[in-house]
Amino acid sequence: MNKSGFLGKILSHLVAFLLGVGLTFGSLKVMSSQAEPLVVPPTVEPSTAQNQDNIALKTNSSNRTHTSFVNAAVARTGSAVVRIDTERTVASRAEPFFDDPFFREFFGDRFRFEVPRERQLRGQGSGFITDKTGIILTNAHVVSKADKVTVTLKDGREFEGKVTGTDEVTDLAVVKIEPQGEDLPVAPLGSSSDVQVGDWAIAVGNPVGLNNTVTLGIISTLSRSSAQVGIPDKRVDFLQTDAAINPGNSGGPLLNEQGEVIGINTAIRPDANGIGFAIPIDKAKSLKDTLAAGQKVPHPYVGIQMITLTPEIARENNQNPNSDFFVPEVDGVLVVRVIPNTPAEDAGIRRGDVIISVNNEKITDASQLQSIVDRSGINKNLQFKVQRGERLIQLNVKTAQLEGLS
């Protein structure tokens, strides 16, 4: 093959490759691609008898008066569910795109160019309007670091959104739109404290870009801790549901059979089917006004990593010749790490300590201890009773604000 023919072939492959480049960042994608056209089967004219059957079916459906509870629930709330489109600019490392000896040998510097220093990443999620002033609840991860937020209602109206507050610890955010005299639909908020296992659950949102999608299931479990879900950096006890939740559903409402919002669809388990998680609406209601005002959500912490300890677990550890340290064989919470420069370190808590009570309340579970700290407030003194080896020690731990996430 002569050199010009070879160069032409290389260039054709180069162009084809460039057209198929896709940039992915987390759940945000910028993709250039072409889809295969749909193959529509040929139309077959129905027989006269089939035409008569079709006419009968249409007549029966037009006379239908029954409405399912799902239809009624979505009719009550669905118009208040919005699509949230986000854009943000990220910096790229500037370097030659094809700085390769093979290409440089044939093309020299003629085709030597750099990746743009900046590129736009786009994302999409869901949310719902909670009052006529334009307050929208959604997930923090839907709008995190967004430079531009566009809110689209079910009826097609489009608004520029402003993120007034986000809280990464609970994965909640508030977006504000300006209705400017326009009438906005509002989602009725229910109470997650009234929810029971087995209740109907209706997820509404825009999964994988399919707007106004509704899925049905039940509430599978209440108060599923974030640690059990697999996101220990959050502080939420989730509602678990088998209603289908997919990327793009995030931030959308989970409804009860009356069409009231009982949760905010948030997370899925990629290793399982039929397991999704929603933030209880009572949690969102307690933080909504704080986020709408642009204020920081208080998150007390002490600065330890911990696990629940039982005598059986401790005994198994102590009988292991490779164990790092001896653990008291008691019920409590084992400190596996003390984070530097935290209230726990200042108070003298050490790795291997077992916390057995706080303010004279017996501690038997790590989530119980987390709940006590969460309820305590900022700059509050907590009296920890700790077993260290054979000794019982009383330590005063002063809570502080968790920084870096909220």
N, C-alpha and C positions, 0 to 999 in steps of 0.2 A: 504493500500500500504506500502511495507517495505521501510526502509530508503534509501537503495541503488537505488531502482526503482524511488523513489521521487527525489533523487539527480540527477539521469540521466535525468529525465524530465526537472528539473530546468536548468541543463547544456545545454540541447538542445535548450531551449528557449533563454538562455543567448547567445549562439553562433549565433542563428538566429537574435537576436537583434543587436549584434555587426556587423554582415554583412550588416545590413540595415542602419547604422549610416550615417547621412548626415550633413555636416557642411556648414553653409551659412553665408556669410558676405556681406551685401548689395547685389550687383548684381554678386558678386564673389562666386562661389560654388565649393566645393569639395565633390563629391557624389559617394558612392559605391552602385550600384543597378543593377538589371537585368531586361531587357525588355522582355515582352512576345514575342514569335516568331510570325512573320507574317504568316497569314493563306492565302495561295495562292489557289484560286479556281481551280478546275480541268480544263485542257485544252480540248476544244471541237473542233474537226476538222471541218473547214468550208466546206460548200457544194461547188460544182463546180462553181455555179453561184456566190457565195460569193468570191471565189478565183478570178474570173474574175473581180469583182468589186474592190477587193483589188489591183489587178494589174493596173487597170485603175486609181485608186487614187494615187498609187505610181508614175505612169507615169506623171500625172498632176502635182504633187508636185515637181517632179524633173525638170519640165519645167517652174516652177514659176520664174518670173523675178521681181515681185513687192517686194520692201523692205519698211517696215514701217519706219517712222521717229524715232521711239523708237529704232528699230534695228540699224539704222544708227548712232544714238547718242551714244548708248552703244558700238558699234564697234569702235567709235572714242576714247572713254575715258575708257571703262571698263577694259582694260588691265593695267591701271595705278592705279586701285583701289586695295588696299591690305587688308589682314587680319592681325590684331595686337593681338598677344597672350601675356599676361603678367603673371608674377609670383611675389609674394611677400611673405615674411616670417613674420608671426605675432606671438607674444608671447601669450602663454596660461597660465592661472593660474594653478599651479601644485597642484592638490588635488586628494585624492583617487577617483577612478572611481565609485566604488560601496561601499562607506563607509556607509553602511546601516546595522542596527542591524540584520535584517532578513538574509542577506547574510553572515554576519560575524558569526551568530549562526551556520550555516550549513557548511560554507567553511573556517572559521577562517581567517588566513592571507594568505592562499595559493593562493587565487585569488585577493588579494589586490594589485592593480597596479595603476599607475598614468597616467593621460592624458599627452602626450608629452608637454614639455615646449614650443615648437615651432611647427607651422604647415604651410603648403604651401597653399596659396590661389591663384586661377587662375581666370583670366578674359579674355574676348575677345571683340574686337571692330573692327572698320574699320578705314581706312585712305586713302589718295591718294597722289601720287608722284607729286610734283610740278616742279621739274627740274632734270636734268640728274646727278647732283652731289649727289642725294639721299636724298633730303629734302622732308619730308612727313608731311602734315597737318592732325591733328586729334583733338579730344576733350581732354581737360585736365583730365576729369574724367575717360577716358579710360586708361591713363598711370600713374595716380597719385600714388605716393609712390611705383611704381613698382621696384623690384630688377632686373628683367630680362624682356627684351622685344624682342619678335621674330616677324619678319615681313615676311609674305608669299605672294608672287605675284600670280596672277591668273594662270601663267604658271607653278607654282609649285616651283619656286626658293625661297630659304629661306635665310634670312639675320638676323644677330644680330642687333638690333636697340639700339641707344643711345638717351635718352630724353635730348635734349639740352635746352629746356625751356618750362615752363608751366605758364599759367596765369589763376588762378581760377576765377577771376572776370568776364572774358569773356568766360571761359571754352574752351580756345584754347591751343594747345600744338604743338611743332615741334619735330619730331623724325628723327634722321639722320641714314642712312645706308651707308655702303661703297661699291660702285658698283665694285671696283677693275677692271676697264676696261670693265665690262659688260655693255651692252646697256640697259638702263632703259626706259620704257614707261613713258610718261609725260601727265598729265591731263591738257587740255587747260582751263585757267581761264577766265571766262566771267566777266560781271559787274552786280552786284545786283542793281545798281542804274537804270538800264534799265528795270528791271522786273516790270510787271504790274499784277494786280489781274486778274485772268483768264488765265494767261500764263500756258503752260504745265510745269509740274514738274516731273522729273524722279529720284527716289531715288535708289542708288546702294550701296550695302554693303553685310554684312554677318549676317543677323538677326538670332538670336537663333542658331548660328552655321551653318546655311545653306549658304554656300559660294556662292558668285557671284549671289545674288538675286536682281532682278530688279522689282520695283513697279512704277506705273504710277498714276498721279493725276494732280491737278492744284494748282496754288498759290491762297490761299484763302484770305489772308490778308497781307498787308505790315506793317512794323514797329510796330509789336505787342510787347509792352514793357515787360521786364522780370517780372515786378510786376504783370501785367495782366496774364502772363503765370503761375505765382505761384512760381517763384524762385527770390524773391526780392534781394537776395545777389549777383545776377549777374547784369552786366551792358551791356545789349545787347538789341537792338530792332530787334526782330526775324522776319524772313519770316515764315508765317503759310501756311501749305500745307495739303491736304487730301491724298497725296501719303502715302501708308502704311509705317510707321517707327516702328521698333520693337527693343528690346534689342539686341545689336550686330550691329545694323545699326549706332550706335553712332560713329561720326568721318568720316563717309562716305560722298561722294559728293551728292548734289542735283543738277541735270543737267537741262538745258533748252533744247528745242527741237533741237538745233544745237549740243548738246553734250558738251557744255561748263559748267564749274562748276559755279553755282550761289549761292550756300550755302553749309554749313556743317551740316548734320543731327545731332541733338543734344538732343531733348527732346520730350516727349509725355505726354499726359494727361491720367492718368490711369482711370479717371472717364468718359472718352469719347472715341468714335470711330471716326476715320477719322480726327483727329486733331494732327498734328505734327509740330515741330518747327525746323528751321535751322538758323544758324548764317550766316548773309549775307557775301558773299565772299569778298566784299570790305572791311569789318571790318577785316577779316582774312589777307587780303593782306597788310593792313596797319601795322599789328603787326608781320607778318611772319619773317621779317629780324631781328627784335629785339629778338624774341624768338630763332631764329636759332643761334644768337650770344651769347645766354645765359644771356641776359640782362633783367633787371626788367622792366616791362611795367608800365609807369606812370599812376597812377589813383588818380587824385585830389579828396579830399573830405573835408567836413566841420564838419560832425559829428552830424547830426540830423536825427530823424525819423519824417516823415511828411505825410500829406494827403492833397489832394485838397479840398479847402473850397469854398463854395458858400453861398450867403446870406440865401438861403433856408435851407441848412444844419446847418448853424450857428443858425438860428431861431429855428429850431427843437431842437437843443442842449440846447438853452437858456430857452425854455419852459418846459424842462424836470426837475422836482423838484430834481431828483437824480444826475443831472449833477455836475461834479467836479468843473467846473469853467465857467465863462461867456466868450463867444467868440464874437469878433466883427463881425457884420453882413455885411461882405464885400467879394469880390472875392480875392483869394490869396491862400497861402499855410500855413496850420496850423502846427505848431511845436508840436508834441505830446510827444517827448522825446529829451532831449539833452544828448548825450553820454559823460560821464566824460572824462576829459583830452583830449579834442578835440579842434580844432579851434573855433567851435561854443561856447563852454563853455568859452574859453578865451576871446571871443569877447563880452560876456554878453548876448547872446541869451537865452531866458527862455521858458520853457514849457508854451503853451498857446499863445505865440506870433504868429502873422500872418504876413508872409513875403509878401509884396505887390509889391516890385520891387527890382531888382538887377542891379547896374550900370545904373540906370534910365530906365531899360527895365521892363515894367509891367509884373508881374507874375500872371498867372491865373491857372496854372496846376503844379502838383508836378513833372511830367516828364519833363516839360519845365525847371524848376529849376535845376533838375539833369543834363540836357543837358548843361546848362550854366556852371555849375561847372566842368563837364567833359571836356569842351572845354577850360577852363581857364588856365590850367597848374598848376604846383606845385609852392608853395610859391608866389602866386599871390593875390593881394588885391582886394576884392570884396566889393562894397558898398551896404549893405542891408538896405532897408527901411522897418521898422517893425511897425505894429500897435499893441500896448500893451494897451488894454482897450480903453480909449479915446485918448491916446497919440500916436503921430507919432515919432519914434526914428530912427536915422541914426547910423548904426553900421558898423565898418570895420572888415571884416572877411578875414583872411589870410589862403589860402588853404594849405593842407599838403598831403603827400603821404599816401594812404590807406595801412596800414600794416596788415600782418597776413593772407591775402588771395592771394596776388600776389607773 
